[in-house]
């Protein structure tokens, strides 16, 4: 029997694998390096883009600051001659406005003369009259005051004219034959208590005498107006407007009838029998 020379208790050394790289491991390494390069490139590109945007914004802000600085510098660089020229232009404009305002104010004074109180406007015009000698701040203030007074006076004068126009229209209506009859009816009833029957006599009487015309005039006798007063100036006792106002003539005529005949029907009866009253 052959005796083995190996020691049964001896341990065998582990087998060391082959350290040489395989094709698969080489491909994996190359793929990993490419991925790292792509990621790194993306990071660098993003940084460049961000840097470019910040740079553009910074440039725009810088240009705005430069423009504002230049504008401020130009404003502050005005010399005394330029400032004087601007002041001269401002005063010339203020004087021109004052001149125009005086023209408007004087026109308002003329239009309002004899109609309304113009003392306030006259005082303002006098104060502004020396505008060529006044400092600019006084010119501006007095111009505004004068314009306000002129507008106030113009408005008052316009209202005065409106009232007069309404009165004239009312007078024109009252001076018509129908208007005169209406006035006579009202006065006969309110002042003397004469009713419709007396008014019918009155209407016939004055229709015969004048046709109810306030401008009626008798060339032969000189009798005047609706009641044919003789002379017409007698009617001045009823009002200074007796020549132009039918109501004044009627007022005088009713008083005459009451004093001379007691009533319109008595006066009408006398007229029918005597052809005058």
VEXDREN-2710 file (C-alpha; in Angstrom, 1 decimal):
% VEXDREN-2710
k/r/px/py/pz
1/UNK/0.0/0.0/0.0
2/UNK/1.3/3.4/-1.1
3/UNK/1.6/5.9/1.7
4/UNK/0.4/9.4/0.8
5/UNK/2.9/12.1/1.4
6/UNK/0.3/14.9/1.8
7/UNK/-0.6/16.1/5.2
8/UNK/-4.3/15.6/5.7
9/UNK/-4.4/18.6/8.1
10/UNK/-2.9/21.0/5.7
11/UNK/-5.1/23.8/4.4
12/UNK/-5.3/24.7/0.7
13/UNK/-4.8/28.4/-0.3
14/UNK/-7.8/30.1/-1.9
15/UNK/-7.7/30.6/-5.6
16/UNK/-7.0/34.2/-6.6
17/UNK/-9.2/35.3/-9.5
18/UNK/-7.6/36.7/-12.6
19/UNK/-7.1/40.5/-12.1
20/UNK/-7.2/41.3/-15.8
21/UNK/-10.3/43.3/-16.9
22/UNK/-12.9/41.7/-19.1
23/UNK/-14.6/43.3/-22.1
24/UNK/-17.8/43.8/-20.2
25/UNK/-16.1/45.7/-17.4
26/UNK/-14.3/48.0/-19.9
27/UNK/-17.6/48.8/-21.6
28/UNK/-19.3/49.7/-18.3
29/UNK/-16.4/52.0/-17.3
30/UNK/-16.5/53.8/-20.7
31/UNK/-20.3/54.3/-20.4
32/UNK/-20.0/55.7/-16.9
33/UNK/-17.4/58.2/-17.9
34/UNK/-19.6/59.4/-20.8
35/UNK/-22.5/59.9/-18.4
36/UNK/-20.3/62.0/-16.1
37/UNK/-19.2/64.1/-19.0
38/UNK/-22.8/64.8/-20.1
39/UNK/-23.9/65.8/-16.6
40/UNK/-20.9/68.0/-16.1
41/UNK/-21.5/69.7/-19.5
42/UNK/-25.1/70.4/-18.6
43/UNK/-24.1/72.0/-15.3
44/UNK/-21.6/74.2/-17.0
45/UNK/-24.1/75.2/-19.7
46/UNK/-26.7/76.1/-17.1
47/UNK/-24.2/78.2/-15.2
48/UNK/-23.3/80.0/-18.4
49/UNK/-27.0/80.7/-19.2
50/UNK/-27.7/82.0/-15.7
51/UNK/-24.6/84.1/-15.8
52/UNK/-25.6/85.6/-19.1
53/UNK/-29.1/86.5/-17.9
54/UNK/-27.7/88.2/-14.8
55/UNK/-25.2/90.0/-16.9
56/UNK/-27.9/91.3/-19.2
57/UNK/-30.1/92.5/-16.4
58/UNK/-27.2/94.1/-14.7
59/UNK/-26.4/96.0/-17.9
60/UNK/-29.9/97.3/-18.3
61/UNK/-30.0/98.5/-14.7
62/UNK/-26.7/100.2/-15.2
63/UNK/-27.9/102.0/-18.3
64/UNK/-31.0/103.2/-16.4
65/UNK/-28.9/104.5/-13.6
66/UNK/-26.6/106.3/-16.0
67/UNK/-29.5/107.9/-17.9
68/UNK/-31.0/109.1/-14.7
69/UNK/-27.7/110.5/-13.5
70/UNK/-27.2/112.3/-16.8
71/UNK/-30.7/113.8/-16.7
72/UNK/-30.1/115.1/-13.2
73/UNK/-26.8/116.5/-14.2
74/UNK/-28.3/118.3/-17.1
75/UNK/-31.0/119.7/-14.9
76/UNK/-28.6/120.9/-12.3
77/UNK/-26.2/122.3/-14.9
78/UNK/-28.6/125.2/-15.9
79/UNK/-26.6/128.4/-15.6
80/UNK/-28.0/131.7/-14.4
81/UNK/-28.7/132.9/-17.9
82/UNK/-30.9/129.9/-18.7
83/UNK/-32.8/130.3/-15.4
84/UNK/-33.3/133.9/-16.1
85/UNK/-34.7/133.2/-19.5
86/UNK/-37.2/130.7/-18.1
87/UNK/-38.3/133.3/-15.5
88/UNK/-38.7/135.9/-18.2
89/UNK/-40.9/133.5/-20.2
90/UNK/-43.1/132.8/-17.2
91/UNK/-43.6/136.4/-16.3
92/UNK/-44.4/137.3/-20.0
93/UNK/-47.1/134.6/-19.9
94/UNK/-48.5/135.9/-16.7
95/UNK/-48.6/139.4/-18.0
96/UNK/-50.4/138.2/-21.2
97/UNK/-53.0/136.4/-19.1
98/UNK/-53.5/139.6/-17.0
99/UNK/-54.0/141.6/-20.2
100/UNK/-56.6/139.2/-21.5
101/UNK/-58.3/139.1/-18.1
102/UNK/-58.6/142.9/-18.0
103/UNK/-60.2/142.9/-21.5
104/UNK/-62.8/140.4/-20.3
105/UNK/-63.4/142.3/-17.0
106/UNK/-63.8/145.7/-18.7
107/UNK/-66.4/144.1/-21.1
108/UNK/-68.2/142.7/-18.1
109/UNK/-68.2/146.1/-16.5
110/UNK/-69.7/147.7/-19.6
111/UNK/-72.4/145.1/-19.9
112/UNK/-73.4/145.3/-16.3
113/UNK/-73.4/149.1/-16.0
114/UNK/-76.6/150.2/-14.4
115/UNK/-77.9/146.7/-13.8
116/UNK/-76.0/145.3/-10.9
117/UNK/-73.4/146.3/-8.3
118/UNK/-70.0/146.3/-10.0
119/UNK/-67.8/147.7/-7.2
120/UNK/-66.0/144.4/-6.5
121/UNK/-65.1/144.0/-10.2
122/UNK/-64.0/147.6/-10.5
123/UNK/-61.7/147.3/-7.5
124/UNK/-60.2/144.1/-8.9
125/UNK/-59.6/145.8/-12.3
126/UNK/-57.9/148.7/-10.6
127/UNK/-55.6/146.4/-8.7
128/UNK/-54.6/144.4/-11.8
129/UNK/-54.2/147.5/-13.9
130/UNK/-50.5/147.9/-13.0
131/UNK/-49.6/144.3/-13.8
132/UNK/-46.5/145.3/-15.8
133/UNK/-45.0/146.6/-12.6
134/UNK/-46.0/143.7/-10.3
135/UNK/-44.0/140.6/-9.4
136/UNK/-45.2/137.4/-11.0
137/UNK/-46.9/135.9/-7.9
138/UNK/-49.0/139.0/-7.4
139/UNK/-49.9/139.0/-11.1
140/UNK/-51.2/135.4/-10.9
141/UNK/-53.2/136.1/-7.8
142/UNK/-54.8/139.3/-9.0
143/UNK/-55.6/137.7/-12.3
144/UNK/-57.5/134.9/-10.7
145/UNK/-59.3/137.3/-8.4
146/UNK/-60.3/139.5/-11.3
147/UNK/-61.5/136.6/-13.5
148/UNK/-63.7/135.4/-10.6
149/UNK/-65.2/138.9/-10.1
150/UNK/-65.8/139.2/-13.8
151/UNK/-67.6/135.9/-13.9
152/UNK/-69.7/136.8/-10.9
153/UNK/-70.7/140.2/-12.4
154/UNK/-71.5/138.6/-15.7
155/UNK/-73.8/136.0/-14.1
156/UNK/-75.6/138.8/-12.1
157/UNK/-76.0/140.9/-15.2
158/UNK/-77.3/137.9/-17.1
159/UNK/-79.9/137.2/-14.4
160/UNK/-80.9/140.8/-14.4
161/UNK/-81.5/140.6/-18.2
162/UNK/-83.5/137.4/-17.8
163/UNK/-85.8/138.9/-15.3
164/UNK/-86.3/142.0/-17.5
165/UNK/-87.0/139.8/-20.5
166/UNK/-89.6/137.9/-18.5
167/UNK/-91.3/141.1/-17.3
168/UNK/-91.3/142.4/-20.8
169/UNK/-92.9/139.3/-22.1
170/UNK/-95.5/139.4/-19.4
171/UNK/-96.2/143.1/-20.2
172/UNK/-96.6/142.3/-23.8
173/UNK/-99.1/139.6/-23.1
174/UNK/-101.0/142.0/-20.7
175/UNK/-101.0/144.8/-23.2
176/UNK/-102.9/142.8/-25.8
177/UNK/-106.7/143.4/-25.8
178/UNK/-107.3/139.9/-24.3
179/UNK/-104.6/140.5/-21.7
180/UNK/-106.1/143.9/-20.8
181/UNK/-109.6/142.4/-20.4
182/UNK/-108.2/139.8/-18.1
183/UNK/-106.4/142.4/-16.0
184/UNK/-109.6/144.6/-15.9
185/UNK/-111.7/141.7/-14.7
186/UNK/-109.3/140.8/-11.9
187/UNK/-109.0/144.4/-10.7
188/UNK/-112.7/145.2/-10.9
189/UNK/-113.4/142.1/-8.7
190/UNK/-110.6/142.5/-6.2
191/UNK/-110.7/146.2/-5.7
192/UNK/-114.3/147.1/-6.1
193/UNK/-116.3/143.9/-5.8
194/UNK/-117.7/144.2/-9.3
195/UNK/-118.8/140.8/-10.7
196/UNK/-119.4/139.5/-14.2
197/UNK/-122.4/141.7/-14.9
198/UNK/-120.5/144.9/-14.2
199/UNK/-117.6/143.6/-16.2
200/UNK/-119.9/143.0/-19.2
201/UNK/-120.8/146.7/-19.1
202/UNK/-117.1/147.7/-18.7
203/UNK/-116.1/145.5/-21.6
204/UNK/-118.7/147.1/-23.9
205/UNK/-117.8/150.6/-22.7
206/UNK/-114.1/150.4/-23.4
207/UNK/-114.6/148.4/-26.6
208/UNK/-116.5/151.4/-27.9
209/UNK/-114.0/153.9/-26.6
210/UNK/-110.6/152.3/-27.6
211/UNK/-111.1/148.7/-28.7
212/UNK/-109.1/147.8/-25.5
213/UNK/-105.9/149.2/-27.1
214/UNK/-103.4/150.9/-24.8
215/UNK/-102.0/152.9/-27.7
216/UNK/-105.4/154.3/-28.8
217/UNK/-105.4/158.0/-29.4
218/UNK/-108.3/160.4/-30.5
219/UNK/-106.8/162.9/-32.9
220/UNK/-109.8/165.2/-32.5
221/UNK/-109.9/165.4/-28.7
222/UNK/-106.6/164.1/-27.6
223/UNK/-108.2/161.3/-25.5
224/UNK/-105.7/158.6/-24.8
225/UNK/-105.4/154.9/-23.9
226/UNK/-108.0/152.2/-23.1
227/UNK/-110.2/154.5/-20.9
228/UNK/-109.7/157.5/-23.2
229/UNK/-108.4/159.8/-20.5
230/UNK/-108.5/163.5/-21.5
231/UNK/-105.7/164.4/-21.4
232/UNK/-103.8/161.2/-21.2
233/UNK/-101.3/162.6/-18.7
234/UNK/-104.1/162.3/-16.0
235/UNK/-103.2/158.6/-15.9
236/UNK/-99.8/159.5/-14.5
237/UNK/-101.5/159.5/-11.1
238/UNK/-101.8/155.7/-11.4
239/UNK/-98.2/155.2/-12.6
240/UNK/-95.3/156.7/-14.5
241/UNK/-95.6/154.0/-17.1
242/UNK/-99.1/155.0/-18.1
243/UNK/-98.1/155.4/-21.8
244/UNK/-96.8/151.8/-22.1
245/UNK/-98.7/149.7/-19.6
246/UNK/-102.3/148.7/-20.1
247/UNK/-102.6/147.7/-16.4
248/UNK/-101.8/151.3/-15.3
249/UNK/-104.4/152.7/-17.7
250/UNK/-107.0/150.2/-16.4
251/UNK/-106.2/151.1/-12.8
252/UNK/-106.8/154.7/-13.5
253/UNK/-109.9/154.1/-15.6
254/UNK/-111.6/151.9/-12.9
255/UNK/-111.0/154.5/-10.3
256/UNK/-112.4/157.2/-12.6
257/UNK/-115.6/155.2/-13.2
258/UNK/-116.1/154.5/-9.5
259/UNK/-115.7/158.2/-8.6
260/UNK/-117.7/159.6/-11.5
261/UNK/-120.5/157.0/-12.0
262/UNK/-120.2/154.5/-9.1
263/UNK/-120.1/151.4/-11.4
264/UNK/-119.3/150.4/-15.0
265/UNK/-122.9/149.8/-15.9
266/UNK/-123.8/153.4/-14.9
267/UNK/-120.9/154.7/-17.0
268/UNK/-122.0/152.5/-19.9
269/UNK/-125.6/153.8/-19.7
270/UNK/-124.3/157.4/-19.8
271/UNK/-122.1/156.7/-22.8
272/UNK/-125.0/155.1/-24.7
273/UNK/-127.1/158.2/-24.1
274/UNK/-124.5/160.9/-24.4
275/UNK/-121.9/159.2/-26.6
276/UNK/-119.3/160.0/-24.0
277/UNK/-118.6/159.3/-20.4
END
